[in-house]
Amino acid sequence: MADTARLTDEPALPVETKQAAARRYSYAGAALIFFAFVAPLMATAFGQGSAYTAGQDLARTLGSLFGLSVVTWLVMRNRSDLAKAKARLVVGLLLCLTVANNIANTARENSVAKDFVRGAIAFQAKHASKFEDLGKRFEENTVNQYVTPAALTSDQSIAAGQAALERYRSLLQERNLLLQTYLADYRAYVNSVPEGEARRGAEASMGPAMESANNLYKALDVAQRAHADALGAVFTWAQANAGTLSNRGDQLVFQSVHQQAELTALAQRLQAAETGVTEATKFAQAEQVKVAAKRGAAMKELEAFLAK
C-alpha cells in the first residue's frame, strides 16, 4: 500500500478532503484568471494607459491563456482533479504576472511619452521664438527704399543700398542655417527618446513635421534670393552709371536710349521678383495658418494627455 501511495501525484488523503482542496484551488485559479482580464481595465480607470492599451493587454492575456491552457491540458489530462485544479491556479498566477508586467511596461511607456511631450513643447517654443525674432529683423530691413530715382543717383545712397542688401542676404543665410539647425535638433531629440511606443510614435510624426517645415520656407527662400539678385543687379548698374544719371522731379534723366533700356529691363526683373516674393509670402502665411490650427488642436490633446 505504501508503494502505491508513492506512485500517485498527491499524498494519500480522504476523497472528501481531495475534493474540497480541488474546489479551493479551482476557485482561486478562476479568480486569478478573472482578475488578469479585469486588471487592464482597472489600470485604465486609474490613469495607467488608455482604452487602446487595455485592449492590447486583453488580447495578449487571451492569447497567453489559450497557450497556457493547451500546455496544461496536454500535461495534466491524465492527472487527478486536484492536480488539474492546482495547474489552473498556476495558470492564473502566470497570467497575473504577465498582466502585471504589461501594466508596468505601459506605465513606463506613459511616463516616457509624457516626458517626451513636455520636452517637445519646450523644444518647439524655443525654436519658434528664434524664427519670430528673425522675422522681425526681416521686417526691419528696408533695402527697397534705395531703388528710388533719388537714391540711384546718389553714391552715398547706392552704398547704403548695397549694405542693406548684404544684411538681407545675411538674413536669408541665417534663416536657412536656423532651419537646418532646427531639423537636426529635432532629429537628435527624437533619437534621444528610449526605445518603445513613444519613440516609434515620435519617429512616425518626425517625417511629416520636417517636410512641413521645409515646405514652409523653401518657396519663400527661392523667391527672396531671386529678389536679392534683382536688387543687386540694379545697384551694380547704378554704381557703373554713376555720374551719367540725374534726378529731375523724382524722374531719372538718361544720357542714351540704351541706358534707359538697360534700367527698364532691370526694373522689370525686379518687379517680377517682388511679385514672386509676394506670392511666396502669401503661400507661407497660408501654410502657417494651417500649421497653427493643427498645432492648436494637437496642444489641446497633449494638455489632456499630460493631465491624466
Backbone bond lengths (Angstrom), bond angles and torsions (degrees), N, CA, C in turn:
res aa  C-N    CA-C-N  psi(-1)  N-CA   C-N-CA  omega(-1)  CA-C   N-CA-C  phi
1 M - - - 1.469 - - 1.518 111.47 -
2 A 1.334 116.49 -38.17 1.471 121.29 179.07 1.509 110.14 -64.09
3 D 1.356 115.52 -40.05 1.456 118.61 179.27 1.513 110.89 -63.52
4 T 1.320 116.82 -37.74 1.465 120.51 179.06 1.511 110.82 -63.93
5 A 1.336 118.98 -41.09 1.475 123.03 -179.82 1.515 110.98 -62.31
6 R 1.346 117.24 -36.74 1.459 119.14 -177.99 1.519 111.59 -70.04
7 L 1.299 118.72 -21.76 1.456 121.67 -177.87 1.529 112.90 -87.00
8 T 1.303 118.99 -11.17 1.458 121.70 179.47 1.510 109.71 -84.01
9 D 1.399 117.42 166.00 1.460 121.37 -177.27 1.504 111.80 -90.68
10 E 1.338 120.91 -5.98 1.456 122.68 174.61 1.513 109.18 -132.87
11 P 1.333 119.16 159.70 1.470 122.07 174.84 1.527 109.78 -60.76
12 A 1.287 116.19 155.92 1.473 120.82 179.48 1.521 109.01 -71.48
13 L 1.359 116.19 98.32 1.462 122.45 -178.93 1.516 109.28 -117.76
14 P 1.320 116.99 158.11 1.469 119.23 174.82 1.526 110.61 -58.71
15 V 1.324 115.84 150.41 1.465 120.43 -178.12 1.516 111.30 -58.96
16 E 1.343 117.64 -42.54 1.461 120.78 -178.89 1.534 111.26 -62.07
17 T 1.324 115.48 -40.13 1.471 119.84 179.30 1.530 110.61 -63.91
18 K 1.345 115.32 -43.34 1.471 119.14 178.74 1.525 110.98 -62.58
19 Q 1.300 117.31 -42.02 1.461 120.47 -178.83 1.529 111.42 -65.04
20 A 1.349 115.69 -41.82 1.470 120.02 178.84 1.523 110.36 -63.87
21 A 1.343 116.70 -42.85 1.468 120.44 179.03 1.529 110.90 -64.71
22 A 1.333 115.86 -40.86 1.467 120.17 178.98 1.525 110.76 -60.90
23 R 1.358 115.80 -41.03 1.471 118.95 179.05 1.530 110.68 -64.09
24 R 1.356 116.15 -42.96 1.466 119.54 -179.01 1.534 110.83 -61.90
25 Y 1.317 115.50 -48.73 1.469 119.29 179.26 1.532 111.25 -62.06
26 S 1.336 114.91 -39.32 1.462 119.60 -178.82 1.522 111.07 -65.74
27 Y 1.349 116.92 -44.65 1.467 120.78 178.61 1.531 110.96 -64.33
28 A 1.334 115.55 -42.60 1.466 119.47 -179.45 1.530 110.58 -64.04
29 G 1.339 115.56 -41.83 1.461 119.29 178.32 1.515 111.76 -63.14
30 A 1.357 115.70 -44.00 1.471 119.63 179.13 1.521 110.93 -63.22
31 A 1.344 116.45 -38.68 1.462 120.12 179.15 1.527 111.02 -64.51
32 L 1.336 115.93 -41.82 1.468 119.30 178.64 1.528 111.42 -65.35
33 I 1.323 116.58 -40.37 1.469 120.20 177.99 1.524 109.97 -63.40
34 F 1.332 116.13 -43.67 1.469 120.15 177.69 1.527 110.33 -60.49
35 F 1.338 116.39 -45.00 1.461 120.48 -179.73 1.526 111.25 -62.38
36 A 1.330 116.69 -36.38 1.471 120.45 179.66 1.519 111.07 -60.74
37 F 1.345 116.70 -34.10 1.460 120.01 179.64 1.538 111.72 -81.33
38 V 1.322 116.70 -30.39 1.466 120.36 -178.05 1.530 112.16 -82.17
39 A 1.332 117.10 -29.46 1.463 121.96 -174.20 1.538 113.51 -54.36
40 P 1.355 120.59 -45.23 1.465 119.22 179.27 1.533 112.93 -60.35
41 L 1.333 116.55 -36.54 1.470 119.98 178.60 1.523 110.52 -69.08
42 M 1.332 116.60 -38.25 1.460 120.61 176.99 1.527 110.63 -65.36
43 A 1.337 116.23 -40.56 1.464 120.32 179.05 1.523 110.99 -62.96
44 T 1.335 115.87 -39.28 1.471 119.86 177.66 1.519 111.07 -63.98
45 A 1.314 116.72 -40.00 1.468 120.59 179.14 1.520 111.81 -62.60
46 F 1.342 116.61 -28.32 1.465 121.12 179.57 1.532 111.95 -96.07
47 G 1.337 115.99 15.50 1.456 119.51 173.64 1.509 115.69 87.42
48 Q 1.315 118.06 6.90 1.455 121.34 178.27 1.520 109.15 -97.01
49 G 1.316 116.85 99.25 1.450 120.87 -179.09 1.516 112.21 91.73
50 S 1.322 114.53 -166.53 1.460 121.46 -176.90 1.518 109.08 -139.60
51 A 1.324 115.77 -179.99 1.462 119.35 177.34 1.525 110.30 -60.48
52 Y 1.330 116.15 -34.95 1.470 120.09 179.70 1.524 111.07 -65.71
53 T 1.355 117.09 -48.58 1.461 120.01 179.99 1.522 110.94 -66.72
54 A 1.354 117.24 -34.67 1.461 120.25 177.10 1.527 109.62 -63.33
55 G 1.333 116.22 -41.46 1.457 120.03 177.53 1.521 111.75 -62.61
56 Q 1.339 115.83 -40.59 1.463 118.91 176.75 1.527 111.19 -62.44
57 D 1.337 116.14 -43.86 1.473 119.95 179.32 1.517 111.51 -61.95
58 L 1.333 117.18 -42.11 1.464 120.52 179.18 1.524 111.31 -62.74
59 A 1.331 115.52 -40.84 1.464 119.30 179.16 1.528 110.74 -65.24
60 R 1.349 116.62 -42.35 1.461 119.71 178.12 1.532 111.13 -65.09
61 T 1.333 115.85 -39.89 1.469 119.82 179.52 1.524 111.08 -64.21
62 L 1.336 115.68 -41.88 1.466 119.64 178.30 1.522 110.70 -62.67
63 G 1.339 115.86 -41.54 1.459 119.83 178.37 1.520 111.51 -64.36
64 S 1.334 116.26 -41.87 1.468 119.95 178.18 1.518 111.54 -64.49
65 L 1.337 116.19 -41.15 1.463 120.35 179.13 1.521 110.56 -61.26
66 F 1.312 115.71 -43.17 1.467 118.96 -179.93 1.524 110.51 -62.53
67 G 1.346 116.06 -46.32 1.464 119.76 -178.89 1.514 112.14 -63.71
68 L 1.332 116.54 -45.46 1.462 120.25 179.80 1.523 111.46 -65.90
69 S 1.325 115.71 -37.59 1.468 119.49 -179.47 1.528 110.78 -64.38
70 V 1.314 116.02 -41.53 1.470 119.55 179.15 1.523 110.41 -63.05
71 V 1.339 115.80 -46.66 1.466 119.76 -179.60 1.529 110.21 -62.87
72 T 1.340 116.35 -44.53 1.467 120.79 -179.28 1.522 110.88 -61.76
73 W 1.315 116.88 -43.21 1.479 120.06 -179.42 1.522 110.50 -63.25
74 L 1.356 116.50 -41.37 1.459 119.31 -179.91 1.529 111.59 -64.58
75 V 1.324 116.68 -37.77 1.461 120.83 -177.00 1.524 111.50 -79.37
76 M 1.349 116.21 -38.88 1.462 119.86 -169.17 1.529 114.15 -105.19
77 R 1.323 119.48 6.63 1.465 119.62 -172.08 1.521 113.25 -63.84
78 N 1.302 118.37 -25.20 1.467 120.93 -179.79 1.528 112.66 -104.37
79 R 1.342 116.82 11.12 1.461 120.34 -178.81 1.517 110.56 -95.49
80 S 1.314 115.80 176.00 1.470 121.35 -177.12 1.520 111.14 -75.38
81 D 1.333 116.28 168.67 1.461 121.81 177.83 1.532 111.42 -61.16
82 L 1.322 116.96 -37.54 1.461 120.81 179.68 1.528 110.47 -64.86
83 A 1.319 116.62 -43.70 1.459 120.42 178.99 1.531 110.60 -63.29
84 K 1.338 116.06 -40.23 1.466 120.00 178.86 1.529 110.64 -65.66
85 A 1.333 116.93 -38.06 1.461 120.94 179.34 1.519 110.51 -65.44
86 K 1.340 115.47 -41.62 1.467 119.11 176.73 1.527 111.02 -62.45
87 A 1.325 115.75 -39.77 1.467 119.81 178.78 1.531 110.49 -63.57
88 R 1.353 115.98 -38.26 1.467 119.95 177.72 1.533 110.69 -62.67
89 L 1.318 116.47 -38.12 1.460 120.86 177.34 1.528 110.94 -64.27
90 V 1.331 115.59 -41.58 1.471 119.85 178.21 1.526 110.58 -63.00
91 V 1.338 115.75 -41.50 1.469 119.68 177.30 1.531 110.05 -59.45
92 G 1.335 116.18 -44.87 1.466 119.72 178.82 1.511 111.96 -60.77
93 L 1.341 116.92 -42.78 1.464 120.49 178.64 1.536 111.26 -62.69
94 L 1.330 116.04 -44.68 1.462 119.88 179.36 1.523 111.68 -62.77
95 L 1.338 116.32 -40.45 1.466 119.67 178.04 1.529 110.45 -63.21
96 C 1.330 117.22 -43.06 1.472 120.57 179.73 1.522 110.73 -62.93
97 L 1.332 116.26 -40.22 1.461 119.55 177.42 1.525 111.25 -63.44
98 T 1.326 114.85 -40.83 1.476 119.44 178.48 1.521 110.88 -63.30
99 V 1.333 116.10 -46.21 1.462 120.49 -179.77 1.529 110.72 -64.37
100 A 1.332 116.42 -41.81 1.467 119.88 178.64 1.522 110.85 -60.05
101 N 1.324 115.76 -40.47 1.467 119.97 177.91 1.526 110.74 -65.12
102 N 1.349 116.41 -41.93 1.465 120.08 178.29 1.524 111.60 -62.21
103 I 1.336 116.39 -43.31 1.465 120.56 -179.91 1.527 110.34 -64.85
104 A 1.345 115.70 -41.21 1.467 119.37 178.20 1.533 110.88 -62.57
105 N 1.332 115.80 -41.89 1.471 119.48 177.83 1.523 111.04 -63.76
106 T 1.341 115.64 -40.78 1.469 119.54 178.50 1.527 110.86 -63.02
107 A 1.340 115.84 -40.86 1.464 120.05 178.42 1.521 111.11 -62.50
108 R 1.345 115.77 -42.05 1.464 119.17 177.87 1.519 110.87 -64.29
109 E 1.344 116.55 -44.14 1.455 120.59 178.66 1.534 110.87 -61.23
110 N 1.336 115.17 -40.20 1.455 120.06 179.41 1.529 110.88 -63.02
111 S 1.329 115.91 -41.24 1.460 120.56 178.66 1.532 111.04 -65.31
112 V 1.335 115.56 -43.70 1.470 120.13 178.47 1.524 110.35 -62.72
113 A 1.339 116.14 -42.58 1.466 120.57 -179.56 1.527 111.18 -62.73
114 K 1.334 116.71 -41.72 1.467 119.89 179.61 1.531 111.19 -66.55
115 D 1.320 116.25 -40.55 1.467 119.79 176.80 1.530 110.42 -61.83
116 F 1.343 115.15 -40.79 1.465 119.11 179.09 1.522 111.25 -64.54
117 V 1.319 116.49 -43.31 1.471 120.65 -179.00 1.527 110.61 -62.97
118 R 1.339 116.82 -45.55 1.466 119.65 178.92 1.529 110.79 -60.50
119 G 1.325 115.34 -44.19 1.460 119.60 178.91 1.511 112.36 -65.30
120 A 1.345 116.58 -39.10 1.462 120.53 -179.59 1.522 111.42 -65.54
121 I 1.334 116.69 -38.77 1.462 120.41 178.31 1.528 110.06 -63.16
122 A 1.333 116.79 -45.56 1.466 120.72 178.23 1.528 110.86 -65.19
123 F 1.327 116.40 -39.42 1.466 121.82 179.15 1.525 110.97 -61.15
124 Q 1.337 116.62 -47.74 1.465 120.59 -179.63 1.523 111.40 -64.75
125 A 1.334 117.18 -40.28 1.467 120.55 179.96 1.524 111.01 -63.60
126 K 1.324 116.06 -40.65 1.467 121.04 -179.78 1.518 111.09 -61.97
127 H 1.332 117.28 -48.11 1.463 120.26 -177.89 1.523 111.59 -74.41
128 A 1.324 117.69 -32.29 1.467 120.37 178.19 1.520 110.36 -62.32
129 S 1.321 117.64 -39.31 1.461 120.61 179.96 1.524 110.80 -65.20
130 K 1.331 117.47 -34.11 1.465 120.57 178.16 1.524 110.94 -67.50
131 F 1.327 117.08 -42.38 1.462 120.57 178.39 1.529 111.10 -67.01
132 E 1.327 117.06 -37.05 1.465 120.46 177.85 1.534 110.91 -64.43
133 D 1.312 116.72 -42.65 1.471 120.91 178.12 1.518 110.66 -62.62
134 L 1.315 116.40 -41.94 1.464 120.51 179.00 1.527 110.40 -65.21
135 G 1.326 117.46 -39.48 1.462 121.28 178.16 1.521 112.01 -60.72
136 K 1.315 116.97 -38.94 1.477 120.59 177.83 1.516 111.03 -64.25
137 R 1.321 117.16 -38.58 1.467 120.03 179.13 1.519 111.90 -69.90
138 F 1.337 116.91 -30.08 1.470 119.79 172.64 1.530 109.58 -62.95
139 E 1.324 116.04 -43.47 1.460 120.29 -178.77 1.529 111.83 -65.73
140 E 1.320 116.58 -31.90 1.462 120.16 -178.55 1.525 112.80 -76.88
141 N 1.331 117.27 -17.28 1.458 120.34 179.72 1.530 109.71 -80.49
142 T 1.340 116.43 119.30 1.482 121.18 -173.97 1.529 110.59 -116.63
143 V 1.320 116.49 55.21 1.461 120.00 -177.65 1.521 111.87 -64.72
144 N 1.327 117.94 -27.51 1.471 120.76 -177.29 1.526 113.09 -65.25
145 Q 1.322 116.93 -20.86 1.464 118.95 -178.97 1.531 112.31 -69.81
146 Y 1.339 116.92 -11.51 1.468 120.41 -178.08 1.525 113.29 -98.71
147 V 1.325 117.87 14.91 1.468 120.21 177.27 1.530 110.83 -113.52
148 T 1.325 116.92 24.70 1.467 121.33 175.12 1.535 109.01 -85.70
149 P 1.331 118.23 159.65 1.476 120.77 177.79 1.521 112.34 -53.43
150 A 1.319 117.15 -41.65 1.469 119.55 -179.26 1.527 110.94 -65.36
151 A 1.308 116.94 -41.73 1.462 120.45 -177.86 1.522 112.12 -70.02
152 L 1.328 118.03 -34.97 1.461 121.19 -177.14 1.526 113.11 -76.01
153 T 1.308 116.32 -9.17 1.474 119.75 177.33 1.527 111.33 -106.96
154 S 1.331 117.17 11.09 1.463 121.97 -179.98 1.525 109.23 -120.80
155 D 1.334 116.47 121.86 1.459 120.25 179.03 1.532 111.33 -58.15
156 Q 1.320 115.72 -39.22 1.458 120.74 -179.21 1.531 111.02 -65.06
157 S 1.344 116.14 -43.21 1.465 119.94 -179.97 1.526 111.57 -69.34
158 I 1.328 116.81 -35.68 1.470 119.99 178.01 1.528 110.14 -63.68
159 A 1.334 115.88 -42.61 1.468 120.32 178.42 1.526 110.44 -64.68
160 A 1.336 116.58 -40.27 1.467 120.29 178.57 1.531 110.01 -65.67
161 G 1.333 116.49 -37.67 1.461 120.38 178.31 1.521 111.59 -64.99
162 Q 1.324 116.44 -41.31 1.460 119.63 178.77 1.534 111.37 -66.43
163 A 1.336 116.63 -35.90 1.463 119.82 177.10 1.534 110.59 -66.95
164 A 1.347 116.08 -40.54 1.467 119.91 177.80 1.528 110.51 -65.40
165 L 1.332 115.85 -35.65 1.463 120.16 178.77 1.531 110.76 -65.95
166 E 1.321 116.68 -39.05 1.465 119.94 177.83 1.526 110.95 -63.76
167 R 1.338 115.86 -38.09 1.470 119.21 176.81 1.524 110.09 -65.65
168 Y 1.324 116.00 -37.62 1.469 121.57 178.09 1.535 110.22 -62.71
169 R 1.332 116.45 -47.01 1.461 120.08 178.30 1.533 110.99 -63.67
170 S 1.336 115.15 -37.33 1.462 119.57 178.91 1.528 111.06 -63.75
171 L 1.323 116.79 -39.06 1.465 120.81 178.15 1.530 110.59 -65.33
172 L 1.326 116.57 -38.92 1.464 120.14 177.90 1.535 110.56 -62.88
173 Q 1.319 115.35 -43.13 1.458 120.01 178.89 1.534 110.69 -66.17
174 E 1.334 116.10 -40.55 1.463 120.29 179.84 1.523 110.65 -64.07
175 R 1.334 117.13 -40.54 1.454 119.87 179.60 1.530 111.22 -64.98
176 N 1.318 116.10 -40.26 1.464 119.32 178.54 1.532 110.56 -63.96
177 L 1.341 116.40 -41.45 1.461 120.36 177.94 1.525 110.58 -65.70
178 L 1.331 116.08 -39.57 1.464 120.38 179.32 1.526 110.77 -64.16
179 L 1.325 116.33 -39.97 1.467 120.48 178.72 1.523 110.63 -65.11
180 Q 1.344 116.45 -45.46 1.460 119.61 179.80 1.531 111.46 -64.50
181 T 1.344 115.88 -36.78 1.467 119.99 177.41 1.517 110.54 -65.48
182 Y 1.327 115.61 -42.12 1.473 120.58 178.28 1.527 110.60 -59.78
183 L 1.325 116.83 -46.56 1.463 120.47 -178.30 1.532 110.96 -65.37
184 A 1.339 116.46 -40.75 1.468 119.79 179.32 1.527 110.92 -66.89
185 D 1.337 116.79 -41.85 1.466 120.37 178.89 1.525 110.96 -65.92
186 Y 1.330 115.91 -37.57 1.463 120.76 179.16 1.527 109.90 -62.99
187 R 1.325 115.27 -45.48 1.468 119.64 -179.98 1.532 110.46 -63.64
188 A 1.342 116.14 -42.05 1.462 119.90 179.93 1.526 110.95 -65.69
189 Y 1.332 116.70 -37.58 1.465 120.05 -179.78 1.527 111.05 -65.46
190 V 1.320 116.33 -44.28 1.469 120.21 178.71 1.528 110.19 -63.78
191 N 1.327 116.68 -39.95 1.468 120.16 -179.67 1.532 112.32 -68.37
192 S 1.335 116.50 -18.73 1.471 119.92 179.80 1.528 112.32 -81.56
193 V 1.334 117.30 -12.43 1.463 120.97 179.99 1.530 109.08 -71.86
194 P 1.338 118.36 134.02 1.471 120.50 179.18 1.528 111.63 -57.83
195 E 1.309 115.92 151.12 1.465 121.29 178.93 1.529 109.90 -58.05
196 G 1.336 115.25 140.52 1.459 120.38 179.19 1.514 110.84 149.17
197 E 1.338 115.85 -167.44 1.461 121.09 -177.43 1.524 111.53 -62.51
198 A 1.337 117.39 -41.18 1.462 120.53 -179.39 1.526 110.45 -61.63
199 R 1.321 116.50 -42.48 1.467 121.02 179.21 1.523 110.76 -64.34
200 R 1.331 116.32 -45.07 1.468 119.33 -179.74 1.525 111.17 -64.32
201 G 1.338 117.12 -39.00 1.467 120.00 177.53 1.514 111.73 -65.04
202 A 1.338 116.63 -41.35 1.466 120.84 179.37 1.524 110.49 -64.90
203 E 1.329 116.73 -41.01 1.463 120.04 179.53 1.524 111.16 -66.43
204 A 1.329 116.94 -35.90 1.464 120.43 179.64 1.523 111.63 -66.07
205 S 1.336 116.74 -35.52 1.466 120.32 -178.62 1.518 112.71 -86.42
206 M 1.339 117.38 -14.40 1.460 120.58 -175.06 1.530 112.00 -65.72
207 G 1.343 117.13 -44.84 1.462 120.45 -178.44 1.514 113.54 -57.03
208 P 1.350 118.09 -55.42 1.473 119.78 178.67 1.531 112.97 -59.72
209 A 1.338 117.52 -37.62 1.471 120.66 -179.43 1.521 111.00 -65.75
210 M 1.329 117.13 -42.64 1.466 121.17 179.74 1.528 110.91 -68.96
211 E 1.314 116.34 -38.09 1.469 120.06 177.63 1.529 110.50 -64.69
212 S 1.329 116.73 -40.53 1.457 121.12 178.49 1.519 111.10 -62.51
213 A 1.336 117.22 -42.78 1.462 121.34 179.31 1.521 110.85 -64.50
214 N 1.331 116.27 -41.13 1.469 119.65 178.25 1.517 111.61 -63.81
215 N 1.331 116.43 -45.69 1.461 120.64 -178.64 1.526 112.13 -63.83
216 L 1.325 115.28 -32.37 1.455 120.33 -177.57 1.529 111.66 -61.48
217 Y 1.321 116.90 -37.28 1.473 120.45 -173.93 1.528 114.20 -108.66
218 K 1.330 117.08 -13.66 1.462 119.24 -175.03 1.528 112.30 -61.23
219 A 1.332 117.38 -54.12 1.468 120.59 -178.24 1.524 111.10 -64.09
220 L 1.327 116.15 -39.42 1.465 119.98 179.69 1.524 110.79 -65.38
221 D 1.316 117.27 -40.15 1.469 120.52 179.91 1.522 110.99 -64.15
222 V 1.330 116.80 -44.00 1.469 120.71 179.59 1.530 110.06 -61.65
223 A 1.326 116.66 -45.58 1.470 120.94 -178.51 1.526 111.37 -65.64
224 Q 1.310 118.13 -42.32 1.465 120.63 -177.95 1.523 111.87 -71.90
225 R 1.300 118.01 -32.44 1.466 119.81 175.76 1.530 110.39 -67.89
226 A 1.325 116.32 -39.35 1.471 119.64 175.16 1.525 110.29 -63.79
227 H 1.313 117.18 -37.67 1.464 122.48 177.08 1.533 110.62 -63.74
228 A 1.335 116.37 -43.71 1.463 120.38 178.83 1.523 111.03 -63.15
229 D 1.323 116.87 -40.81 1.468 120.47 178.25 1.529 110.81 -63.65
230 A 1.338 117.31 -40.67 1.469 120.94 179.57 1.532 110.75 -65.59
231 L 1.328 116.69 -40.49 1.467 120.43 176.65 1.526 110.52 -63.99
232 G 1.328 115.81 -43.65 1.464 119.72 -179.98 1.521 111.43 -60.45
233 A 1.341 117.26 -39.40 1.475 120.90 179.15 1.527 110.66 -63.74
234 V 1.336 117.79 -38.12 1.470 121.42 179.16 1.531 110.13 -66.31
235 F 1.336 117.17 -45.92 1.471 120.34 -179.39 1.524 111.53 -64.80
236 T 1.341 116.06 -39.76 1.470 120.10 178.39 1.534 110.32 -62.95
237 W 1.330 115.69 -42.54 1.468 119.94 178.78 1.532 110.56 -64.66
238 A 1.328 117.16 -44.39 1.465 120.82 -179.28 1.525 110.56 -63.22
239 Q 1.312 117.97 -38.82 1.466 121.11 179.24 1.535 110.30 -67.11
240 A 1.350 115.83 -39.76 1.468 119.96 179.32 1.520 111.79 -68.17
241 N 1.342 117.64 -27.06 1.469 121.87 -177.84 1.531 112.30 -103.83
242 A 1.329 116.14 15.72 1.462 119.76 179.68 1.531 110.16 -59.43
243 G 1.300 116.71 134.44 1.458 122.39 179.83 1.515 113.99 91.46
244 T 1.335 116.66 -14.48 1.470 119.92 179.48 1.520 111.40 -107.13
245 L 1.333 116.83 -2.28 1.467 122.31 177.85 1.522 108.69 -113.46
246 S 1.322 115.63 153.51 1.461 120.10 174.22 1.526 108.84 -143.08
247 N 1.291 114.19 158.03 1.461 120.37 -178.72 1.520 108.90 -113.48
248 R 1.316 116.40 123.18 1.461 120.98 -179.64 1.539 108.12 -131.93
249 G 1.326 115.56 111.90 1.465 119.61 179.99 1.509 112.62 61.88
250 D 1.342 115.09 38.40 1.464 121.96 -178.48 1.524 111.68 62.28
251 Q 1.319 115.10 29.80 1.465 121.70 175.28 1.524 108.61 -128.82
252 L 1.335 116.83 137.74 1.454 120.71 178.56 1.528 110.86 -76.87
253 V 1.289 115.08 138.14 1.467 121.37 176.10 1.530 107.33 -110.87
254 F 1.337 116.18 119.33 1.462 121.21 -175.60 1.519 110.63 -97.47
255 Q 1.335 115.29 158.02 1.459 120.18 176.87 1.519 111.63 -91.14
256 S 1.339 116.40 -17.80 1.467 118.57 -179.50 1.523 109.94 -153.11
257 V 1.323 114.38 160.88 1.464 120.40 177.05 1.530 110.27 -65.96
258 H 1.319 116.16 -36.05 1.465 120.90 179.10 1.525 110.49 -62.34
259 Q 1.313 115.50 -42.91 1.474 120.07 178.62 1.528 110.62 -61.93
260 Q 1.318 116.70 -41.83 1.463 121.18 178.29 1.528 111.11 -65.22
261 A 1.323 116.70 -40.01 1.467 120.91 -179.64 1.529 110.81 -64.78
262 E 1.331 115.97 -38.08 1.469 119.33 178.52 1.533 111.50 -61.33
263 L 1.322 115.75 -47.66 1.465 118.76 -179.10 1.524 111.49 -68.44
264 T 1.347 116.72 -34.74 1.463 119.60 177.93 1.529 110.89 -60.75
265 A 1.331 116.05 -43.12 1.467 120.49 178.80 1.532 110.55 -64.31
266 L 1.338 116.57 -41.36 1.467 120.22 178.78 1.533 111.29 -65.77
267 A 1.340 115.39 -37.51 1.467 119.51 179.57 1.524 110.88 -67.41
268 Q 1.327 116.37 -38.41 1.469 119.84 177.74 1.533 110.85 -65.45
269 R 1.323 115.37 -40.17 1.474 119.46 176.94 1.530 110.27 -63.20
270 L 1.337 116.15 -42.04 1.462 119.84 179.98 1.526 111.14 -65.93
271 Q 1.327 116.35 -40.14 1.464 119.55 179.56 1.529 110.90 -64.43
272 A 1.327 116.58 -41.66 1.468 120.62 178.37 1.537 110.07 -63.09
273 A 1.335 116.04 -39.17 1.466 119.86 179.19 1.524 110.74 -66.29
274 E 1.336 116.90 -40.23 1.464 120.82 178.44 1.527 110.99 -64.55
275 T 1.336 116.07 -38.29 1.466 119.91 176.25 1.523 110.43 -63.23
276 G 1.336 115.96 -41.01 1.459 120.40 177.56 1.516 112.26 -61.78
277 V 1.348 116.85 -39.91 1.460 120.96 178.26 1.522 110.29 -65.32
278 T 1.331 116.13 -42.32 1.466 120.18 179.19 1.516 111.29 -60.33
279 E 1.330 116.84 -45.91 1.466 120.69 -179.92 1.531 111.12 -65.96
280 A 1.335 116.22 -42.24 1.462 119.87 179.65 1.525 110.89 -65.74
281 T 1.326 116.60 -36.37 1.465 121.19 178.58 1.527 110.27 -65.42
282 K 1.329 116.82 -43.22 1.459 120.79 177.98 1.527 110.76 -61.24
283 F 1.330 115.65 -42.70 1.463 120.06 178.65 1.526 110.59 -62.39
284 A 1.357 116.02 -45.50 1.463 120.20 -179.51 1.525 110.89 -63.19
285 Q 1.331 116.76 -40.35 1.463 120.16 179.32 1.526 111.09 -65.06
286 A 1.347 116.32 -41.00 1.464 119.79 177.90 1.525 110.70 -63.60
287 E 1.346 116.46 -40.40 1.458 120.40 177.92 1.522 111.01 -65.37
288 Q 1.337 116.26 -38.19 1.460 120.30 179.13 1.521 111.55 -64.52
289 V 1.346 115.56 -36.76 1.468 119.56 177.13 1.523 110.13 -63.43
290 K 1.340 116.27 -43.52 1.463 120.49 178.89 1.530 110.78 -63.61
291 V 1.332 115.05 -44.91 1.468 119.66 -179.84 1.524 110.42 -62.85
292 A 1.344 115.93 -41.66 1.465 120.12 -179.88 1.525 111.25 -63.38
293 A 1.338 116.06 -39.74 1.464 119.90 178.76 1.534 110.66 -64.69
294 K 1.331 116.62 -44.52 1.464 120.63 178.20 1.524 110.56 -64.29
295 R 1.337 115.18 -40.81 1.467 118.72 -179.24 1.521 110.47 -65.41
296 G 1.340 116.93 -38.81 1.457 120.27 179.25 1.516 111.77 -62.73
297 A 1.342 115.88 -44.32 1.463 119.84 178.50 1.530 110.38 -65.51
298 A 1.346 115.94 -41.15 1.463 119.75 179.65 1.523 111.26 -64.80
299 M 1.340 116.63 -38.57 1.458 120.18 -179.36 1.528 111.53 -63.06
300 K 1.322 116.66 -37.88 1.464 119.73 177.75 1.528 110.49 -63.02
301 E 1.335 115.17 -42.83 1.465 119.07 179.03 1.529 110.69 -65.65
302 L 1.334 116.52 -40.14 1.459 120.15 -179.62 1.526 111.43 -67.64
303 E 1.321 116.54 -39.79 1.465 119.99 177.88 1.531 110.34 -63.15
304 A 1.341 115.84 -40.83 1.463 119.63 177.27 1.526 110.66 -64.77
305 F 1.317 116.37 -38.70 1.470 121.31 178.74 1.534 110.54 -64.71
306 L 1.330 116.66 -44.04 1.465 120.55 -178.73 1.530 111.53 -69.07
307 A 1.340 115.51 -25.55 1.475 119.00 -178.64 1.530 112.51 -77.65
308 K 1.328 117.38 -12.63 1.464 120.64 -177.97 1.527 110.31 -69.97
